[in-house]
């Protein structure tokens, strides 16, 4: 038995892109125990949960006042008095209250903010770090960073269709060594692009945002940056993509590399990049 949720307080804060988002405080036995801010992506798929935005002139339509009010009223009224440690019941009750398949009434940003603040409060109540509180096993593994160092798509004002080109430094014994490798590759990529006359601005998430002849060139430049930084592709460093294909899908066809292709052709294109 954990403590009892006695209050939720939501507010608008500004995220790393300069847009409003929802932050929620969870109080347990009248004490602030958990705080969480809701992340937001630049691109969203048609099947993703609904991020509730006000759509008014304030904040250029991106305000989250309605989502904040939903936390401070309906969601708070629902959760007050519940055991903070019963995350499954708390999440299920919010989904029932919302009553939609995509969290579109209350807003996924309202529901997620409340949910994350509760689980952080429960972890603090149990005097455990969050990773330990939510773990179902005694096995411990350090996370491997996925570092987005070349941006395209909705993340950049360039002709590159693929949204994120990431390096994955998996072949290291410590997180600090992996972080160092990824950082060195980032700076190596800057040098590679400069040598090619392609160094320009940066994208929405801090990766370089060059104009390239084709999307596959992004992979080639990442390979060059990995090797120039002195690391081994495959054994130490892998490459990951977040293509975000919905951003160049018109409902029937995909517009990529100045071509209009169907799903099978897109899969074949992806496969060709592996060669």
N, C-alpha and C positions, 0 to 999 in steps of 0.2 A: 504494500500500500504506500503510494507516494502522497505528496501533499495535495491539497485541493486548489483548483484554479479559482482565483477570486476576482480576476480582472484581466481584460485584454485592452491594450491601447494601441491604435494604429495611427500612422501619420504619413505624410508625403515627404520623401527625401529625394535627392538627386543622385542618379547612378553615374557610372563612369563615362557614359556617352552624353551626359548633360540632360538626360530625360528624367521625368518624375517616375518614381517607383514607390512601392509600399514597404514600410518598416513596421514591425509589430513587436510590442512588449507583452510578455506573459508574466502575470503576477501569481505567485503561489503562497497561500496563507498570508496575503497582503504584502509580500516582499517581491520585488522585481527579480525574477530568476532566469528569464530567457529573452533574448532579443534576436530578431532575424530580419534581414532585408531580402527582397525578392529580386532575383536576376531577370534580365530581359534580353532577348535576342534581336538582332537587326532583321532577320528573316524568320518567318514562321510558315510551317506547312499547313495545308488546308485541313489536315486531320488533327492538328495539335489542339490542346486545350486553349480556351479563349482567355486572352489577357484583356481584362476589362479596362478600356480607356473611355474618357468622358466624351471625346469628339466635339468639344466646344472650342471657342476661340482661345481660351486660356491654355497656355503651354502648347499652342499650335495643335490642339486636338489630342495631345498625349497625356492630359491630366488623369489622375487616378483617384479623384475625390469620391467617386461612387464606390470604388473598391474599398477605400479607406472607411467610408461610412458603413459598408456592409460588415466589415470587421467590428467596428465600434458599436454596432447595433445587433443585427441578427446573429452573427457568429458569436459575439461575446455572450449574448443571452443564452445561446445554446450550450456553450462550454462552461460557464460559471457553475461551480459545484461538482464538476467531474474530476476524477482522479487523474492527475497530470501524467501518471505513468502508464495509463491505458491508451497508448497511441492508436491502436487499431480501432477502438471504439470511437475515439475522437475524430479520426479521419473519416470513418464510415458515416458518422452522424452528420458531418459537414457535407458529404456527397449527397446524402439523403435530403438534407435541407436545400441544397442547390437544385436538385431534381432534374438536371439535364445530363446529357451524355458527354458534353464537352465543357462542363463547368461554366457555362455561358451566362447564368443568371447572377450568381454571386461574384464570378470572376476567378479564374485560376490564380491570379495574383493575390486575391484576398484569401482564398483557401490555403494556398501554399504558405503565405506569410504567417497565418495563424498556426498551421501545422508545424512549421519549422521553429517558431518561437516556443511552442509547447514542448517539442522534443529537446530543445536546448535547455529549457527550464527543468525538464525531468532529469537530464544528465547532470545539471548543476545541483539539483536536489539530492541526487544519489552520490554527489561528490566524485563523479567520474568525468574524464574528457569525453566529448561527444563520440569519437570513433570507438572508444571502449564500450560506451553505453549501448550503442546500436549493434555491436558485434555479436554474432551468434556462435563464435568459435574462439578458442584461445590462440589460434594461429595468427601471427602478425606479419603483414607484408607492407613494405613501404610503397606508396603510390609512385607510378611512373608518369612524369609530366608529358603532356602533349602540347607542344609549343608552336603556336600559329605564327609563322614568320614570313609568309607570303600571302597577301590578301587579294581576293577578287570578288566577283559577284556583288551582292548587296553590301559587302564590306569595303568596297573600293570604287573610286571613280576611274576605272580602267576598262580595257576591252577583255579582261580575263573573266571567263564564265564561272570557273570553279571558285567557291567561296573561301575555302581555307586549305592551304598547303602547310602541313605540320611535320615537325621532326619529333621522333619518339626515341629518346635516349634510354634504351632498356637494358643495355649490356654493362651496367655499372653496379658496384657493390653498395653505394650509398646514394641518397637523394642529392646530396651536395655535389657529388661528382657528375650525376646526371644533369643537374641544373647548370653546372659549369660547361658541360659539353654542348647543351642546347644554346647557351648564351654565346659561346664561341662560334658556333655554326651560324647564328644570327648575324654576328659581325662579319663572318666570312662571306655570307650571302651579300651583304652590303658591298664588299669589295668586288665580288664576282659581277654583280649588276653594274657597278661603276665601270669596271673594265669593259663591259659590253655596251656602255653608253645608255644604260637602261635605268639608272638610279634616278628616281623622282621622289614623290611624296610617300607617305605611309597611309595605310588603310584604317578602317574603323577600329581594329583591335591591335594596332601597332606594328603589324607586319608590313613589309615593303609592298608597293602597289604599282609595279611597272606595267606598261603596255607590252604584250608579247605577241609574236606571230601566231602562236597556237597555245592551247592549254597545256599540252604535253611539255612544252618548253619550261614551264614552271617546275616540273619534276626534274628535268635535266639540270636546271640551275641549282636546285636543292642538292642533287647528287654532287655537283661540282663544289658546292659550299661545304658539304660534309667532308669530302676528300681534301679540300684545301685546308680545312681546320685540323686535319690529321686524324680523322676517325674513319672507322670501317663501316660502310653501308651494309646493312643486314645483320652482322654479328654484334655491332654496338649501337647502331642507329637505324631505325626504320622510318619510313615516310607514311603519313596518314593523310587522308583527304576528307574534308566535309564538302561534298560537291554542292549540296543544296539545289538539287536539280529542279525543284518546284519553281525556282526563281527564273529559269529559262524555259519553262513548260507553258504552252499556250492553251492547254486543255486537250490537245490532240497530238502535238508534235513538240520536239525539243529543239531549241535554237542554240547551237553551240559550234564554235569554230567556223562561223559564217556558213553553217549548214543547217538544214531543217531535216531532222531524222526522227524515226519512231523508237519505241522502247528497245526493241531487239538490236537496232543499230547503235543505240547508246550503250547497251551492254557490251557489244562488240568493240566499241571505241574504248571503253574502260579496259577491256582485256588487252587491247593493243598497247596500252600504256605500260603493261607489265613486262612486255618483251624487251 
